[in-house]
């Protein structure tokens, strides 16, 4: 870079020029130079998880008498600065890097070592001190799990609860609004708008339950496995001590993985989590598309509900208003579904003792969780509370729905009911009026049978 100043640093491969103002060291700089693939650095949640892991590792090694107390404290303080997001600009390594995430691990080691050296006035080594008892192979999947757990607890879990509560409120408010059901995009038997909303709510809550089922496995950490799962160079109590420290610091029940070898060789929990995120994306896309259809019109569509008018919808057609938030959230869902395909392929990339697409898995999981949390909040804040049914139009559509003749099947049979339905549709008349002419069912019984609200409650 023209006019830039550099300092000379050295690693096991030799001399490296590092920008004078950079907080990282030679191995990070090599990664910056080698991996110019996307311009996308590892996301903030992952960096937070990485900082917490380095903090817990330093405190664990210090408590076990392996790390000088002054150096241990300096490392822990610097690592916590990383965890708080104060140093995100010092993590420039591309997502598309070495598959173990070694570059990101060394990025953290070098930044923390440099800060710790300055604060304690002693030489803190990025490998010997900051990385003590660790390997990139166990640090990166550990940081991934920590980041995902915190994102669930702080962002996605609460966002799902808020969306569910908003839907439940509208479900109650719409309990007696009878509307035409649709299957195959064609008119079907009636249901209430509340029942229709209840399906959305139930899907959201079931998706949340699936994600919660995954959490106990997400709490299991690879830390202590070191390079291949055997724990070489780590104190026997290092991992358990670090996991306990992480649990106390975060309030999450982190613990050591039940099988260290599996925690390195495969990333099945990450794949499981991604699959549940995909399922949530599918459910939300269904919800968004239902809203778009129900809002379609206002003259030539269904026009059953009106969504809040958030912005002009066209640069050329005055007065046009579009369902912009459902459209945006549907795109979020498409991205998450694509991310899941990526995580699935990456999850297959475990050869023998190590998965070699860890940074890609971590980045895609974080993006999916953030996008879904934001999408849920957008629906909760900007769409669901302002959902306004056109009750008069809905009632008119129900009254003219020929499928109401289905209720007559037990008395006159399917074929005779079909004749009534077809004539009602052909003559654009209410089923009740046509049935009075074509059957000898008593008027009171006919009214009872063809009462749309009764049909929605099976009474």
Secondary structure by P-SEA (a helix, b strand, c coil): cccbbbbbbbcccccccccccccccaaaaaaaaccccccccccaaaaaaaaaaaaaaaaaaaaaccccaaaaaaaaaaaaaaaaccccccccccccccccaaaaaaaaaaaaaaaaaaaaccccccccccccccccaaaaaaaaaaaaaaaaaccaaaaaaaaaaaaaaaaaaaccbbbbbbccccccccccaaaaaaaaaaaaaaaaaaaaaaccccccccccccccccccccccaaaaaaaaaaaaacccccccccccccccccaaaaaaaaaaaaaaaaaaaaaaaaaaaaacccccccccccccccccccccccccccaaaaaaaaaaaaaaaaaaaaaaaaaaccccccccaaaaaaaaaaaaaaaaaaaaaaaacccccccccaaaaaaaaaaacccccccccccccaaaaaaaaaaaaaacccaaaaaaacccccaaaaaaaacaaaaaacc
